[in-house]
């Protein structure tokens, strides 16, 4: 398997930590909230046998920390990174927050994306349930109060991550990734510039062939989102990953990799 090479890319006023491996058609990996590119360790090398794979820490996560908070767009950061790597067009794969960013990117820059893989994705403009807001509200409040440790502790204990934390082979690595989160995003809320109109109002405009992967045991909101996408994105198909939860790629890596590689190959 290909050995990843690491580096930093200066884009939009921030140094982004990235790892890349392999040759061929570009495939970009976007991680979830409170995590970093380490969540793709079971994918980076296997995917690099077929593609030029690039994973990076999103702004405010992992080692991609801005010098000061300022308005930003994850979509524009992704576009800037493609420019840094001189990539005109790529496959984009994102999980949760990364899935939201990938979908927004597909709407903003349709000519820059080939195939789209959305894993247990969030969705811009979607109204989450009261149960979700009840769980998130104290986390967000701790962040606003500057208590990053408390915010991280509650986020790690979120029911979203119960499946991955009860699985022997993934628990330790997941908890280490989450523990290493610098908490910038909890402390600096409100700086991300959302896509307008939101993706939820524009799903019919997504042109890219789209694979939606949702873990069988993910929370209800994410099943609702997956069904909305499957129903309204023109060239979409949905796969339920049996036995997995929200962190589908970590909980069932072999099955996940097989499904994604088959889709990316056009089969």
C-alpha positions in Angstrom: 0.0 0.0 0.0 1.1 3.6 -0.7 2.7 5.5 2.2 1.0 8.8 2.9 3.0 12.0 2.6 2.2 14.9 5.0 2.5 18.6 4.6 0.9 22.0 5.1 -0.9 24.1 2.5 -1.4 27.9 3.0 -4.8 28.7 1.7 -7.2 31.6 2.6 -5.0 32.8 5.4 -4.7 29.4 7.2 -2.2 26.6 7.1 -4.0 23.4 6.4 -2.5 20.1 7.5 -2.9 17.4 4.8 -1.8 13.9 3.9 -1.8 12.5 0.4 -1.0 9.1 -1.2 -1.4 7.3 -4.5 -1.6 8.4 -8.1 -4.4 8.8 -10.6 -7.7 10.5 -10.3 -8.1 12.8 -7.3 -10.2 11.8 -4.3 -10.7 14.2 -1.4 -11.7 13.1 2.1 -13.6 15.4 4.5 -13.8 14.5 8.2 -16.6 15.0 10.7 -17.2 17.5 13.5 -14.7 17.4 16.4 -12.4 15.0 14.5 -9.6 15.2 12.1 -8.2 13.3 9.1 -7.0 10.5 11.3 -10.6 9.1 11.1 -9.8 8.1 7.5 -6.8 5.9 8.5 -8.6 2.7 7.3 -9.3 4.4 3.9 -6.3 6.5 3.0 -3.9 3.8 2.0 -6.4 1.3 0.5 -8.0 4.1 -1.6 -4.5 5.2 -2.7 -4.1 1.9 -4.5 -6.6 3.3 -7.0 -6.7 7.1 -6.6 -4.6 10.2 -5.7 -6.1 10.5 -2.2 -5.9 13.7 -0.2 -7.2 14.1 3.4 -6.9 17.3 5.4 -7.8 18.8 8.7 -10.7 21.2 8.2 -10.2 24.8 9.3 -10.3 24.9 13.1 -9.7 21.1 13.5 -6.6 19.0 14.1 -3.5 20.9 13.0 -5.4 23.4 10.7 -5.7 26.2 13.2 -6.3 29.9 12.1 -4.2 32.5 13.8 -7.3 34.5 14.6 -11.1 33.9 14.1 -12.6 35.5 11.0 -15.5 34.8 8.6 -14.8 31.8 6.5 -16.3 29.1 4.2 -15.3 25.4 4.3 -16.4 25.3 0.7 -14.0 28.1 -0.3 -11.3 26.4 1.7 -11.8 23.2 -0.3 -11.8 25.1 -3.6 -8.6 26.8 -2.5 -6.9 23.5 -1.6 -7.9 22.1 -5.0 -6.1 25.1 -6.5 -3.1 24.5 -4.3 -2.8 20.9 -5.6 -3.6 22.1 -9.2 -6.7 19.9 -9.3 -9.5 20.9 -11.6 -11.9 18.1 -10.9 -12.1 15.4 -8.2 -14.3 12.9 -6.4 -15.4 14.2 -3.0 -16.1 12.0 0.0 -17.4 13.5 3.3 -18.8 12.2 6.6 -21.3 14.1 8.7 -20.0 17.7 8.7 -17.7 16.7 5.9 -20.8 15.4 4.0 -22.5 18.8 4.4 -19.4 20.5 3.0 -19.1 18.1 0.1 -22.8 18.6 -0.9 -22.4 22.4 -0.6 -19.3 22.2 -2.8 -21.2 20.2 -5.4 -23.8 22.9 -5.6 -21.3 25.8 -5.6 -18.8 24.3 -7.9 -20.5 21.6 -10.0 -17.7 21.6 -12.7 -15.1 20.8 -10.0 -16.7 17.6 -8.8 -17.0 14.2 -10.5 -18.6 11.7 -8.0 -20.0 12.6 -4.6 -20.0 10.2 -1.6 -22.0 11.4 1.4 -21.6 9.3 4.6 -24.0 9.8 7.4 -24.2 13.4 6.2 -25.4 16.6 7.8 -27.4 18.9 5.6 -27.4 22.7 5.4 -30.9 24.0 6.0 -32.2 20.9 7.6 -34.1 21.4 10.8 -32.8 19.0 13.4 -35.1 17.4 15.9 -35.8 18.7 19.4 -33.9 15.8 20.8 -30.9 16.8 18.8 -31.0 20.4 20.0 -31.5 19.3 23.6 -28.2 17.3 23.3 -26.3 20.0 21.4 -27.4 23.1 23.4 -25.2 22.5 26.5 -22.2 21.6 24.3 -22.5 24.9 22.4 -23.0 26.8 25.6 -19.9 25.4 27.2 -18.0 26.5 24.0 -19.4 30.0 24.2 -18.4 30.2 27.9 -14.8 29.1 27.0 -15.0 25.7 28.7 -13.6 23.7 25.8 -12.9 20.7 28.1 -16.6 20.4 29.1 -17.8 20.8 25.5 -15.4 18.1 24.3 -16.5 15.8 27.2 -20.2 16.1 26.3 -19.5 15.8 22.6 -17.6 12.5 23.1 -20.4 11.2 25.3 -23.1 12.1 22.6 -25.3 9.2 21.6 -24.1 9.8 18.1 -20.9 8.0 19.0 -22.3 5.1 21.1 -21.8 2.5 18.4 -18.2 3.4 17.7 -17.4 3.6 21.4 -18.8 0.2 22.1 -16.8 -1.5 19.3 -13.5 -2.9 20.5 -11.5 -2.3 17.3 -12.5 1.3 16.8 -13.1 2.7 20.3 -9.5 3.5 21.4 -8.6 5.2 18.1 -11.9 7.2 17.9 -11.5 8.4 21.5 -7.9 9.4 20.9 -8.9 11.4 17.8 -11.7 13.2 19.7 -9.5 13.9 22.7 -6.9 15.6 20.4 -9.5 18.0 19.1 -8.2 21.5 19.9 -11.8 22.8 20.4 -11.4 25.9 18.2 -14.8 25.3 16.6 -16.6 25.2 20.0 -14.8 28.4 21.1 -15.3 30.3 17.8 -18.9 29.7 16.9 -20.7 31.8 14.2 -17.8 32.5 11.9 -18.6 30.0 9.2 -20.5 31.6 6.2 -23.4 29.2 5.2 -24.4 28.5 1.7 -27.4 30.6 0.6 -29.9 29.4 -0.4 -29.2 26.3 1.7 -28.6 22.9 0.2 -31.9 21.6 1.6 -33.7 23.9 -0.8 -31.5 23.0 -3.8 -31.1 19.2 -3.8 -32.6 18.9 -7.3 -29.7 21.0 -8.6 -27.0 18.4 -7.6 -25.7 17.1 -10.9 -23.0 14.7 -9.7 -23.6 11.0 -9.4 -24.1 10.6 -5.6 -23.7 7.7 -3.2 -25.4 8.1 0.2 -24.1 5.7 2.9 -25.9 5.6 6.3 -25.1 3.4 9.2 -27.9 1.2 10.3 -27.6 2.4 13.9 -27.1 6.1 13.2 -29.5 8.5 14.9 -32.9 9.2 13.4 -32.1 12.7 12.1 -29.4 11.2 9.9 -31.7 8.6 8.5 -34.2 11.3 7.7 -31.5 13.3 5.9 -30.3 10.3 4.0 -33.8 9.6 2.8 -34.3 13.2 1.8 -31.2 13.1 -0.3 -32.0 9.8 -1.8 -35.5 11.1 -2.8 -34.5 14.5 -4.1 -30.9 14.3 -5.5 -31.4 13.3 -9.2 -28.6 10.8 -9.6 -28.5 9.4 -6.0 -28.5 5.9 -4.6 -28.5 5.0 -0.9 -26.8 2.1 0.9 -27.5 1.2 4.5 -24.4 -0.1 6.2 -25.6 -3.0 8.4 -24.2 -3.1 11.9 -22.6 0.4 11.7 -23.5 3.6 13.4 -22.6 7.2 12.6 -18.8 6.5 12.1 -19.6 4.0 9.4 -16.1 4.1 7.8 -14.4 3.3 11.2 -17.0 0.7 12.4 -17.2 -1.4 9.2 -14.1 -0.4 7.2 -13.8 -3.4 4.9 -17.5 -3.2 3.9 -17.4 0.6 3.6 -14.3 0.5 1.4 -15.8 -2.1 -0.9 -19.0 -0.1 -1.4 -17.2 3.2 -2.0 -14.6 1.9 -4.4 -17.3 0.1 -6.4 -19.3 3.3 -6.7 -16.3 5.4 -7.7 -15.3 3.0 -10.4 -18.7 3.5 -12.0 -19.9 0.0 -11.4 
